[in-house]
C-alpha cells in the first residue's frame, strides 16, 4: 500500500460512502467478513465500517 491512510466505508464495497480515513497501522477489532470486505470497529472510538481484506493483517493479542 502506498497510501498512509485507509478508507473506512459504510458498506462492503468501494461504491459505499467513506465514513472516515484511518491511519496506517491503526488497530481495529474484527466483527465479520462479507465477501472481500471486513467489518471492523475502531478500538478507541465507536466507529464501525468496512475495509478491504487485502489491507488487513490479523495479529493475536
N, C-alpha and C positions, 0 to 999 in steps of 0.2 A: 504494500500500500504506500503510495507516495504522499498522500494527504496526511495531515496531522489531526484530522477530525473525522468523525463517522456520523452519518445521518441516522437519527432515531426517528422512525416513521410511525404513523398512526396505524398502519396495517401491513400485512405481509406481501409487499411488492413495491417496486420503485414508483408506481403510479399513485401511491398514497402520499399525503402531505407529510412534510418534515415537521416533527414536533420541536426538535432541538438538535444541536450538534454536540457530539461527545468528544472529549479529548482522547488522543491516542493513549492506550493502556488503562482506560477507565475500567474499574472493577464493576461488574454487573452481576445480577442474580438471574440465573436461568429459570424461566417459567414454563416454556413449551416450545415445540418445534412444529412449524406449519410449512410444509414443502421445504424450500431452501431458506426459509426465514426463521429466526429465533426470536421468540417473545422474551423480553428481558425487563428487569426493573433496575433502576439506578440505586446503588446501595445507600447513598447518603440522602437521596431525595425520594419522593413518592412517584416519580415519573416512570411510566410503563410504556413500552413501544416495541418496535421490531427492527432488527438489524440483519443483514445478510450473513449466512453462516460462514462464508469464507473470510470474514473479518473477526471471527470469534475463536479464541483459544480457551479451552477448558483446563482449569487447574484445580487441584484438590487443596482444600484448606482445612 
